[in-house]
Amino acid sequence: MSEKREDGIIFIFCYLLTWLSGIIVYVMYGSKNKDLKFHSIQAILLGVIIFVIGIIPSIFPLELYPISWIVNLVVIILWLSGIYVGYKAYNGVDIAMPVIGGLAK
């Protein structure tokens, strides 16, 4: 297992509130640490995707209520995957999420 980073808890914080905490970390540490900059941008992009997916249930009428459960499950899975990526970064392993990891670089 890789050694834990000195500022590792900030990596986890990036993904807690996705776009909001990502912006905070980007503004505070983005110019000082390239790894934090990458993870903050990745968290912002993840937050935007979660927000867009989260709007889907409000578009459908109530007759399609089961779709809301599926969409909410997808949102939770995406958020938890972000937390996992933050945890791995805390432990010194940088993971680029599919699609948004390439955009963040």
N, C-alpha and C positions, 0 to 999 in steps of 0.2 A: 504494500500500500504506500502511496506517496505521502510525503510529509505535509502536514497541515500548513496553510499559508498564514502569515502574520495577520493580514487583514481579511481573513477568510470569512468571518461572519457577515461581512458586507456582501459577499457573493450570494449568500442565502437571502439577505435582505432585498437584493435586486429583484428576486422573483416572488417575494411575498405579496406585494400589491401590483405586480407586473409593471404596467406602464408608469404609474405614479412613482413607485420606488426606483424604477429604472431611470426616470428623468432626474430624480434626486441624486442618485449615485453618479450619473453621467455628468451632472453639473459640478458635483463636489470632487470627484476623483477621475473623471474622464481624461483630463489633460495630464495627469500624473502617472496613471497606470493603464497600460494598453489592455491588460486582461480584464480589468474592471470596466474599461470602455466597451470592450466586446460584449461582455455579459450584460451590461446595462442596455446597450442597443438591442441585444437579443431579447431581453425582458420587455422592452418597449414594444418591439414587433409582436411578441407573444401576446401582450396585453391588447394590442389592436386586433389581432386575430380572434382572441377570446371575446372581445366586445362585439365584433361583427357577427360572429357565430351566435352570441347571446341574443342578438336582435331578432334572429329567425323566428322564435316562438311568437313574438308579438305580431309578426306578419300573417301567420296562419290563423284562421278562425278557430273557435273553441272545439269544433267537431274533430279537429286534428290534434287534440290534446296529447295523445301518446308521443307525438313528435317532440313536444316540449320536454318530455322526460329524456328522450334520446339526446336532444341538443344539450340539455343540462348535464347529462353524463359525459358528453364529449368535452364540455367546458371544464368540468372537474378533472377529467383525465389530463387535459392540456395543462391546467394549473399545477397539478401534482407532478407532471413531468418537468415543469419549470423548476419546482422546488427540488426535485431530484438532481437536475443539472446544476443548480446552485450548491447543493450539498457536495456533489462531485468536485465542483470548482473549489469549494472550501477545503477539500482533501487534496487539492493540487492536480486534479484531472480535468482538463478543459474539454467539454463536449459541445460540439456544434449541433444544434437541433436541425432536423431536416428542413430544407427550404429557407427558413429564416436565419439559420446559421451562416449560410452563404451570403445572404444580404447584409448581415451584421458585420461580416469581415470587410 
